[in-house]
Amino acid sequence: MSHSYTRMRENKIMKIQQLEVGIVGAGLGGLAAAIALQQQGIPTQVYEKAQELQPIGAGLTLFPNGLKVLDAIAPGIVETLKRLGSETHQVKLQSSTGDLFGQNQLTLTEKYSYPMLNLRWSDLQATLISRLPTEIIHLDHQCVDFASCDRGVQIQFSNGQTSNVDLLIGADGIHSLIRQRLVKDGSPCYAGRLSWRAVIPYQDELLSQHTATIVNGAEGKNFLLVDVGNGQFFWSAGALMAEGLQSDSPETVKSRVLETFANWAAPVEAIVEATPPTAIIERPIYDRPPLATWSDRNLTLLGDAAHPMVPSLGQGANMAFEDAWELAHCLAEQPTIAAALASYEHSRVYRTQIIQVRSSVQGSRSYDPDSKTVLLGVMEQAHVAQAAFEDWLYNISLER
Ligand SMILES: Cc1cc2nc3c(=O)[nH]c(=O)nc-3n(C[C@H](O)[C@H](O)[C@H](O)COP(=O)(O)OP(=O)(O)OC[C@H]3O[C@@H](n4cnc5c(N)ncnc54)[C@H](O)[C@@H]3O)c2cc1C
């Protein structure tokens, strides 16, 4: 185990071309970090425990801040993603009985130059991978430990192999082993909700292109329907549930979703009925309280490993992309690893703390049993309090 870092390179003047960075985790954050580091000319290897990369989240939404950063680390990538996905121009809010409470036209592109963009996870993942040399991604490399070594950190894998690097980036997600060793703050907190997600080819006269429909019901249940382009729809549902109910059986999962959303107005039940059981991803929702620091000597964290959040603002991956851009720039600009990690945290900790807390508060409100009050609150927020927050969130400056 990696307790004593006796001989470290963190205070030596770095030549970035001579650095070797190891990223543990080839999720969206790890892949984006590898692209950003390569762009700065920093040699990087990515180690992933899975034997093949799976699209673990069905679909997701990216916002102007995340898209702007992606375009900065991989110029032109947003145009590719726009062709693969679908922009949301309108958000509709309705009740489980089908009553429309309100609708908002989105003006994100006019305000922030980038849209709200919905994508199939597999398309985003494949697009990120296409920007990397395949030989730097090492599958079937589960990090089980790490220790100090002459170079900096030795990463140890379950397949018996090791890798010596100057800097280890833990991009290993919400159950991060690197975080457990570094921060020692135990397991993430169950937020009291189960989520289900799927993308399927689907047509329904109630579902329009470029429209996201949020449906709220009693007992803190909600259902989101989003066009992801090319005739495909992404649905994402959540409900308050006791911990430990997650099932490995696709049929059990589908039955649970149908039971949870039984008698909801069209097209909710119909789209679940039309979804093959194996296409439905069931996940418990977790988060953690924000950290004040997440680096030590030659180790740092990125994405969900550093700042997991409930998905109420759709900012988890967007924040990971921001981390990737910032960390790569800090390493390129600062004279030592220690200075680079201090600068990275200085830029990222406060911003991600706010998003974590805001996600938590908004998440709790979305699961409020009184859906009408919640929906009206969302509408009001969208026009007033939310505006300043969105300016701060989406209008990210990449000036250095
Ligand atoms: C229901 C739901 C909806 C969401 N919707 C959105 C959305 O619309 N927009 C958005 O921006 N975000 C959304 N998110 C959040 C988003 O999915 C995460 O923030 C994002 O995936 C984090 O990326 P990551 O790379 O940090 O972690 P992950 O995607 O979890 O990747 C971690 C990787 O590390 C690997 N790994 C783990 N341990 C090891 C190990 N020991 N050794 C080697 N490899 C390891 C894993 O296999 C995985 O590939 C949502 C999340 C949920 C649960």
Ligand as a Chemical Component Dictionary entry (heavy atoms), coordinates in Angstrom:
data_LIG
# 
_chem_comp.id                   LIG 
_chem_comp.type                 NON-POLYMER 
_chem_comp.pdbx_formal_charge   0 
_chem_comp.three_letter_code    LIG 
# 
loop_
_chem_comp_atom.comp_id 
_chem_comp_atom.atom_id 
_chem_comp_atom.alt_atom_id 
_chem_comp_atom.type_symbol 
_chem_comp_atom.charge 
_chem_comp_atom.model_Cartn_x 
_chem_comp_atom.model_Cartn_y 
_chem_comp_atom.model_Cartn_z 
_chem_comp_atom.pdbx_ordinal 
LIG C1  C1  C 0 -29.019 8.323  -13.785 1  
LIG C2  C2  C 0 -27.845 9.200  -14.174 2  
LIG C3  C3  C 0 -27.991 10.159 -15.155 3  
LIG C4  C4  C 0 -26.919 10.998 -15.502 4  
LIG N1  N1  N 0 -27.105 11.938 -16.468 5  
LIG C5  C5  C 0 -26.086 12.785 -16.770 6  
LIG C6  C6  C 0 -26.256 13.796 -17.770 7  
LIG O1  O1  O 0 -27.316 13.898 -18.418 8  
LIG N2  N2  N 0 -25.216 14.655 -18.023 9  
LIG C7  C7  C 0 -24.024 14.567 -17.325 10 
LIG O2  O2  O 0 -23.115 15.373 -17.578 11 
LIG N3  N3  N 0 -23.838 13.604 -16.385 12 
LIG C8  C8  C 0 -24.830 12.727 -16.099 13 
LIG N4  N4  N 0 -24.635 11.752 -15.158 14 
LIG C9  C9  C 0 -23.346 11.691 -14.460 15 
LIG C10 C10 C 0 -22.277 11.028 -15.322 16 
LIG O3  O3  O 0 -22.712 9.771  -15.742 17 
LIG C11 C11 C 0 -20.993 10.903 -14.507 18 
LIG O4  O4  O 0 -20.712 12.105 -13.838 19 
LIG C12 C12 C 0 -19.824 10.560 -15.412 20 
LIG O5  O5  O 0 -20.053 9.342  -16.069 21 
LIG C13 C13 C 0 -18.545 10.493 -14.582 22 
LIG O6  O6  O 0 -17.489 10.074 -15.395 23 
LIG P1  P1  P 0 -16.193 9.466  -14.725 24 
LIG O7  O7  O 0 -15.286 9.186  -15.879 25 
LIG O8  O8  O 0 -15.725 10.332 -13.625 26 
LIG O9  O9  O 0 -16.673 8.107  -14.035 27 
LIG P2  P2  P 0 -17.291 6.807  -14.686 28 
LIG O10 O10 O 0 -18.078 7.119  -15.899 29 
LIG O11 O11 O 0 -17.970 6.063  -13.593 30 
LIG O12 O12 O 0 -16.014 5.975  -15.174 31 
LIG C14 C14 C 0 -15.153 5.347  -14.262 32 
LIG C15 C15 C 0 -14.367 4.277  -15.027 33 
LIG O13 O13 O 0 -13.370 3.741  -14.182 34 
LIG C16 C16 C 0 -13.360 2.332  -14.299 35 
LIG N5  N5  N 0 -12.808 1.808  -13.050 36 
LIG C17 C17 C 0 -13.397 1.831  -11.824 37 
LIG N6  N6  N 0 -12.565 1.295  -10.914 38 
LIG C18 C18 C 0 -11.422 0.954  -11.570 39 
LIG C19 C19 C 0 -10.207 0.354  -11.159 40 
LIG N7  N7  N 0 -9.970  0.016  -9.883  41 
LIG N8  N8  N 0 -9.245  0.131  -12.080 42 
LIG C20 C20 C 0 -9.449  0.464  -13.388 43 
LIG N9  N9  N 0 -10.610 1.024  -13.842 44 
LIG C21 C21 C 0 -11.567 1.268  -12.929 45 
LIG C22 C22 C 0 -14.816 1.989  -14.541 46 
LIG O14 O14 O 0 -14.953 0.698  -15.140 47 
LIG C23 C23 C 0 -15.246 3.116  -15.474 48 
LIG O15 O15 O 0 -14.986 2.820  -16.827 49 
LIG C24 C24 C 0 -25.676 10.880 -14.827 50 
LIG C25 C25 C 0 -25.508 9.883  -13.854 51 
LIG C26 C26 C 0 -26.573 9.050  -13.527 52 
LIG C27 C27 C 0 -26.364 7.989  -12.475 53 
# 
loop_
_chem_comp_bond.comp_id 
_chem_comp_bond.atom_id_1 
_chem_comp_bond.atom_id_2 
_chem_comp_bond.value_order 
_chem_comp_bond.pdbx_ordinal 
LIG C1  C2  SING 1  
LIG C2  C3  SING 2  
LIG C2  C26 DOUB 3  
LIG C3  C4  DOUB 4  
LIG C4  N1  SING 5  
LIG C4  C24 SING 6  
LIG N1  C5  DOUB 7  
LIG C5  C6  SING 8  
LIG C5  C8  SING 9  
LIG C6  O1  DOUB 10 
LIG C6  N2  SING 11 
LIG N2  C7  SING 12 
LIG C7  O2  DOUB 13 
LIG C7  N3  SING 14 
LIG N3  C8  DOUB 15 
LIG C8  N4  SING 16 
LIG N4  C9  SING 17 
LIG N4  C24 SING 18 
LIG C9  C10 SING 19 
LIG C10 O3  SING 20 
LIG C10 C11 SING 21 
LIG C11 O4  SING 22 
LIG C11 C12 SING 23 
LIG C12 O5  SING 24 
LIG C12 C13 SING 25 
LIG C13 O6  SING 26 
LIG O6  P1  SING 27 
LIG P1  O7  DOUB 28 
LIG P1  O8  SING 29 
LIG P1  O9  SING 30 
LIG O9  P2  SING 31 
LIG P2  O10 DOUB 32 
LIG P2  O11 SING 33 
LIG P2  O12 SING 34 
LIG O12 C14 SING 35 
LIG C14 C15 SING 36 
LIG C15 O13 SING 37 
LIG C15 C23 SING 38 
LIG O13 C16 SING 39 
LIG C16 N5  SING 40 
LIG C16 C22 SING 41 
LIG N5  C17 SING 42 
LIG N5  C21 SING 43 
LIG C17 N6  DOUB 44 
LIG N6  C18 SING 45 
LIG C18 C19 SING 46 
LIG C18 C21 DOUB 47 
LIG C19 N7  SING 48 
LIG C19 N8  DOUB 49 
LIG N8  C20 SING 50 
LIG C20 N9  DOUB 51 
LIG N9  C21 SING 52 
LIG C22 O14 SING 53 
LIG C22 C23 SING 54 
LIG C23 O15 SING 55 
LIG C24 C25 DOUB 56 
LIG C25 C26 SING 57 
LIG C26 C27 SING 58 
# 
